[in-house]
Amino acid sequence: MLEIPKRDIQWWSNFTPRYSIYLATYFTMTGLHGLHILEGSLVLGFFWRLGAKLYRTNAEHLANRMDLSGRF
């Protein structure tokens, strides 16, 4: 079993976003990146699943929608 001495606990607790601007920025940017990936996956899933019908009827319209979704 791993035991951490009490004198080391205070030292390790300084490496949290509360005390470090770098870590606060890092975790904020990581969270925003995760949201960006989730949104992109939802948009691509929408075009993959629901865009199949649009592709069969009007492929150029679907291509324009996909192009615009990549720009935002």
Backbone bond lengths (Angstrom), bond angles and torsions (degrees), N, CA, C in turn:
res aa  C-N    CA-C-N  psi(-1)  N-CA   C-N-CA  omega(-1)  CA-C   N-CA-C  phi
1 M - - - 1.443 - - 1.534 108.79 -
2 L 1.310 116.00 138.40 1.454 121.28 -178.56 1.523 110.04 -88.28
3 E 1.310 116.22 129.57 1.463 121.09 177.02 1.518 109.26 -119.95
4 I 1.311 115.57 134.07 1.459 121.36 177.97 1.525 107.78 -107.39
5 P 1.314 117.24 124.77 1.462 119.08 178.67 1.530 111.28 -64.02
6 K 1.332 116.35 148.52 1.463 121.13 -178.02 1.526 112.55 -59.23
7 R 1.309 117.94 -33.39 1.462 120.02 -178.69 1.534 111.33 -66.50
8 D 1.343 117.81 -25.39 1.469 121.28 179.15 1.528 112.61 -84.69
9 I 1.304 117.75 -20.43 1.468 119.88 -177.24 1.521 110.62 -64.85
10 Q 1.308 118.44 -44.78 1.464 121.17 178.84 1.532 110.82 -62.15
11 W 1.330 116.80 -39.52 1.455 120.49 -179.62 1.524 111.19 -64.50
12 W 1.339 118.27 -43.25 1.464 121.58 -179.56 1.522 111.94 -70.56
13 S 1.316 117.98 -28.53 1.462 119.22 -178.57 1.526 112.04 -71.99
14 N 1.319 117.89 -11.41 1.464 120.04 175.74 1.522 112.53 -74.74
15 F 1.331 117.47 -13.50 1.461 121.38 -179.40 1.526 110.11 -96.27
16 T 1.300 117.10 56.93 1.464 123.39 177.59 1.523 108.11 -127.38
17 P 1.344 117.92 161.07 1.465 119.66 178.91 1.526 113.43 -58.95
18 R 1.314 117.52 -22.30 1.458 120.12 -179.16 1.529 111.73 -65.82
19 Y 1.307 117.51 -31.41 1.459 121.85 -175.55 1.525 113.50 -109.44
20 S 1.291 118.13 -4.47 1.459 120.07 -174.34 1.531 110.47 -130.87
21 I 1.302 116.83 120.88 1.465 120.58 177.28 1.519 110.12 -65.48
22 Y 1.319 116.82 -37.35 1.462 120.31 179.12 1.526 110.99 -60.51
23 L 1.329 117.64 -48.86 1.462 120.03 -178.81 1.526 111.74 -68.24
24 A 1.322 117.89 -36.09 1.462 120.03 176.79 1.527 110.48 -62.32
25 T 1.322 116.27 -43.33 1.464 120.46 178.10 1.522 110.72 -66.59
26 Y 1.311 116.51 -42.46 1.465 120.98 -179.60 1.529 111.44 -59.76
27 F 1.325 116.96 -49.33 1.466 119.45 -178.21 1.523 111.92 -69.88
28 T 1.327 117.90 -32.89 1.462 120.17 176.02 1.521 110.44 -65.51
29 M 1.325 116.65 -46.51 1.466 120.02 -179.94 1.528 111.48 -66.42
30 T 1.325 117.27 -35.17 1.462 120.08 177.24 1.522 110.52 -64.83
31 G 1.334 116.57 -41.74 1.457 120.29 177.37 1.517 112.46 -64.69
32 L 1.317 117.11 -42.59 1.468 120.46 178.14 1.527 111.14 -65.09
33 H 1.314 116.62 -37.63 1.462 119.64 176.83 1.527 110.55 -64.41
34 G 1.321 116.46 -40.46 1.461 119.83 177.60 1.522 111.68 -61.92
35 L 1.325 117.25 -41.01 1.470 120.21 176.25 1.529 111.20 -64.02
36 H 1.311 116.58 -39.08 1.459 121.07 178.74 1.527 110.80 -63.00
37 I 1.310 116.91 -42.90 1.470 121.02 178.22 1.527 110.48 -64.82
38 L 1.328 117.17 -42.27 1.462 121.22 179.21 1.524 111.05 -62.49
39 E 1.332 117.55 -45.74 1.464 120.63 179.02 1.524 111.06 -62.25
40 G 1.317 116.80 -43.93 1.463 120.02 179.10 1.520 111.91 -63.01
41 S 1.319 116.75 -38.74 1.471 120.19 177.89 1.523 111.28 -65.50
42 L 1.316 116.40 -39.51 1.471 119.51 177.99 1.526 111.48 -65.41
43 V 1.319 117.10 -42.08 1.470 120.04 179.20 1.521 110.31 -65.43
44 L 1.324 117.34 -45.55 1.464 119.58 178.61 1.528 111.35 -64.46
45 G 1.327 117.46 -38.33 1.464 120.45 176.10 1.518 111.90 -63.33
46 F 1.327 116.00 -38.74 1.460 120.00 177.28 1.529 110.48 -61.30
47 F 1.325 116.62 -47.35 1.463 119.35 -179.60 1.521 112.33 -68.88
48 W 1.299 116.93 -32.41 1.462 119.46 -179.46 1.519 110.87 -71.70
49 R 1.329 116.29 -44.05 1.465 121.01 -175.59 1.527 112.31 -83.13
50 L 1.323 116.35 -55.69 1.454 119.86 -175.23 1.523 112.61 -89.06
51 G 1.310 118.01 -16.11 1.458 120.71 179.84 1.513 113.34 -80.60
52 A 1.316 118.08 -9.06 1.467 120.31 -179.72 1.528 110.74 -62.74
53 K 1.309 117.16 -41.22 1.473 120.83 178.51 1.526 110.19 -65.89
54 L 1.319 116.30 -42.59 1.459 120.52 178.88 1.524 110.60 -64.93
55 Y 1.325 117.03 -34.13 1.464 120.46 178.94 1.525 110.61 -64.41
56 R 1.324 116.40 -39.76 1.466 120.00 -179.60 1.529 111.93 -69.95
57 T 1.333 116.91 -32.30 1.463 118.95 -176.54 1.532 112.44 -91.77
58 N 1.342 117.53 -40.92 1.462 120.73 -176.62 1.531 108.86 -150.99
59 A 1.314 115.50 86.66 1.476 120.67 -174.56 1.524 111.74 -65.51
60 E 1.326 117.49 -34.70 1.468 119.68 -178.91 1.532 111.24 -66.28
61 H 1.319 116.76 -37.09 1.462 120.69 178.33 1.536 110.57 -64.31
62 L 1.323 116.62 -41.19 1.464 120.56 177.27 1.529 110.67 -64.66
63 A 1.322 117.00 -41.15 1.465 120.28 179.51 1.524 110.55 -62.88
64 N 1.326 117.59 -39.49 1.463 120.40 177.95 1.525 110.89 -65.08
65 R 1.316 117.95 -40.51 1.464 121.30 178.15 1.518 111.36 -63.82
66 M 1.329 116.43 -42.77 1.461 119.83 -179.94 1.514 110.66 -66.37
67 D 1.330 116.31 -38.07 1.464 119.54 178.00 1.512 110.81 -63.26
68 L 1.304 118.06 -43.15 1.464 121.48 178.94 1.524 111.73 -66.93
69 S 1.321 118.00 -36.57 1.466 119.43 179.77 1.522 111.81 -66.41
70 G 1.319 117.63 -28.78 1.455 121.29 177.75 1.515 112.80 -75.32
71 R 1.306 116.84 -18.55 1.464 120.14 -178.15 1.521 112.47 -85.12
72 F 1.316 117.74 -15.75 1.476 120.57 -176.96 1.487 111.99 -102.66
